[in-house]
Amino acid sequence: MPRSAQRGFTLVELILVITLLGILSFVVATRMLDVDSVNARGFADRLESTLQQAHKQAIAQRRRVYVNVDAAAGRVRACFDAAAGCAQPLPSPAGGVLDISTPGGIALTSAVAQFSFDALGRPSLGATTVLNVTGGGATHSISIERESGYVRRI
């Protein structure tokens, strides 16, 4: 049979394609099963943004802004009042209010339940405070500097 009439794949080509598909499926499967670490990273980003926004609003409006941290419920709220129920929530630039909750499988830990930023952006904390977000084997820490109120990921 002439060579131009032959069609199909060689055994080596088939084995190579099957091997590449196996490697790709392994990589994709491990990424899909690691949803908790992705959710933890996303929540840590939202928490950092929420704290930065509360800090900036305190300075911009020249008034005290309170941050309520309910680690057991995985909830963080920014308010203009000291009440635990947050009667005067801080508006979010994207609309709504600055009130975030952890997704399932994510843990929030904090040594403080409430703190505030004064009109100069200084926190009411006696020391640099760290909030931790844990999920999927990864821990993301967010620091609030004692002197300046600067919020950053560590």
KOLPA-589717 format. One line per 5 residues: number of its first residue (from 1); for each residue x, y negated, z of C-alpha. Coordinates in nm, 4 decimals. Layout:
// KOLPA-589717
NUM> X/Y/Z; ... $
//
This chain:
// KOLPA-589717
1> 0.0000/0.0000/0.0000; 0.1469/-0.3384/-0.0910; 0.2439/-0.5664/0.1997; 0.0075/-0.8476/0.0930; -0.2926/-0.6158/0.1264 $
6> -0.2188/-0.5251/0.4893; -0.4131/-0.7205/0.7507; -0.4178/-0.7270/1.1312; -0.1788/-0.7776/1.4179; 0.1211/-0.5761/1.5164 $
11> 0.1337/-0.4012/1.8506; 0.3983/-0.6455/1.9747; 0.1771/-0.9458/1.8918; -0.1209/-0.7935/2.0744; 0.0851/-0.7156/2.3860 $
16> 0.2262/-1.0698/2.3853; -0.1203/-1.2297/2.3619; -0.2625/-1.0065/2.6365; 0.0327/-1.0897/2.8633; -0.0093/-1.4640/2.8076 $
21> -0.3837/-1.4429/2.8775; -0.3117/-1.2537/3.2012; -0.0673/-1.5196/3.3203; -0.3055/-1.8036/3.2331; -0.5987/-1.6365/3.4071 $
26> -0.3884/-1.5850/3.7214; -0.2903/-1.9543/3.7303; -0.6474/-2.0723/3.6694; -0.7947/-1.8330/3.9287; -0.5577/-1.9496/4.2025 $
31> -0.6418/-2.3137/4.1276; -1.0148/-2.2452/4.1400; -0.9910/-2.0558/4.4685; -0.8039/-2.3447/4.6331; -1.1092/-2.5731/4.6490 $
36> -1.0667/-2.6571/5.0197; -0.7229/-2.8130/4.9689; -0.8586/-3.0246/4.6832; -1.1551/-3.1318/4.8992; -0.9197/-3.2139/5.1892 $
41> -0.7051/-3.4325/4.9630; -1.0138/-3.6080/4.8260; -1.1560/-3.6742/5.1712; -0.8184/-3.8023/5.2945; -0.8146/-4.0464/5.0022 $
46> -1.1681/-4.1638/5.0874; -1.0798/-4.1983/5.4556; -0.7704/-4.4035/5.3767; -0.9762/-4.6296/5.1460; -1.2493/-4.6711/5.4074 $
51> -0.9989/-4.7726/5.6761; -0.8195/-5.0109/5.4390; -1.1512/-5.1693/5.3437; -1.2485/-5.2160/5.7102; -0.9088/-5.3777/5.7752 $
56> -0.9436/-5.6130/5.4772; -1.3032/-5.7072/5.5621; -1.2035/-5.8002/5.9178; -0.9440/-6.0407/5.7795; -1.1611/-6.1766/5.4969 $
61> -1.4656/-6.2405/5.7153; -1.2638/-6.3454/6.0201; -1.4590/-6.1213/6.2516; -1.4156/-5.7951/6.4355; -1.4880/-5.4741/6.2450 $
66> -1.5410/-5.1501/6.4397; -1.4555/-4.8034/6.3139; -1.6423/-4.5106/6.4713; -1.4732/-4.1718/6.4346; -1.6883/-3.8676/6.5134 $
71> -1.4343/-3.5894/6.4629; -1.6746/-3.3154/6.5751; -1.9275/-3.4112/6.3070; -1.6559/-3.5081/6.0569; -1.7945/-3.8580/6.0109 $
76> -1.6314/-4.2027/5.9952; -1.8300/-4.5282/5.9871; -1.7289/-4.8933/5.9727; -1.9584/-5.1485/6.1432; -1.9829/-5.5076/6.2562 $
81> -2.1108/-5.3966/6.5992; -1.9669/-5.1773/6.8727; -2.2757/-4.9557/6.9013; -2.2127/-4.5866/6.8379; -2.5172/-4.5797/6.6095 $
86> -2.3694/-4.8487/6.3853; -2.6643/-5.0896/6.3692; -2.4768/-5.3296/6.1364; -2.2850/-5.1118/5.8876; -2.0096/-5.2615/5.6771 $
91> -2.1114/-5.2775/5.3105; -1.9055/-5.0828/5.0598; -1.7681/-5.2624/4.7533; -1.9160/-4.9843/4.5382; -2.2612/-5.0311/4.6929 $
96> -2.4071/-4.8691/5.0005; -2.2177/-4.8678/5.3286; -1.8786/-4.7482/5.4534; -1.9977/-4.4190/5.6007; -1.8179/-4.1001/5.4950 $
101> -1.8529/-3.7352/5.5979; -1.6243/-3.4385/5.5507; -1.7247/-3.1741/5.2982; -1.7667/-2.8138/5.4183; -1.4464/-2.6357/5.5152 $
106> -1.2643/-2.9591/5.6016; -1.1704/-3.0619/5.9575; -1.1105/-3.4146/6.0856; -0.9086/-3.4703/6.4033; -0.8490/-3.7960/6.5855 $
111> -0.7312/-3.9008/6.9303; -0.9700/-4.1984/6.9304; -1.3483/-4.2162/6.8942; -1.3693/-4.5883/6.8232; -1.1333/-4.8734/6.7504 $
116> -1.1617/-5.2139/6.5896; -0.9728/-5.4565/6.3699; -0.9755/-5.8185/6.4908; -0.9965/-6.1278/6.2677; -0.6204/-6.1070/6.2029 $
121> -0.6406/-5.7386/6.1065; -0.4757/-5.6120/6.4249; -0.6203/-5.2873/6.5621; -0.7409/-5.2546/6.9194; -0.5222/-4.9465/6.9560 $
126> -0.2404/-4.9396/7.2088; -0.0186/-4.7302/6.9829; 0.0088/-4.6222/6.6225; -0.2789/-4.3813/6.5665; -0.2965/-4.0884/6.3272 $
131> -0.6086/-3.9272/6.1847; -0.5632/-3.5802/6.0336; -0.7646/-3.4136/5.7592; -0.7134/-3.0385/5.7314; -0.8412/-2.7920/5.4756 $
136> -0.7120/-2.5119/5.2567; -0.3929/-2.4809/5.4592; -0.2959/-2.8431/5.3933; -0.2972/-3.1324/5.6415; -0.3126/-3.4948/5.5296 $
141> -0.2304/-3.7584/5.7903; -0.3355/-4.1220/5.7829; -0.1608/-4.3705/6.0102; -0.2911/-4.7015/6.1472; 0.0027/-4.9161/6.2550 $
146> -0.0270/-5.0653/6.6037; 0.1019/-5.4164/6.5291; -0.0298/-5.4913/6.1810; -0.3264/-5.2584/6.1314; -0.1635/-5.1383/5.8105 $
151> -0.3281/-4.8129/5.6950; -0.1120/-4.5636/5.5052; -0.0712/-4.1962/5.4271; 0.2175/-4.0262/5.6059 $
//
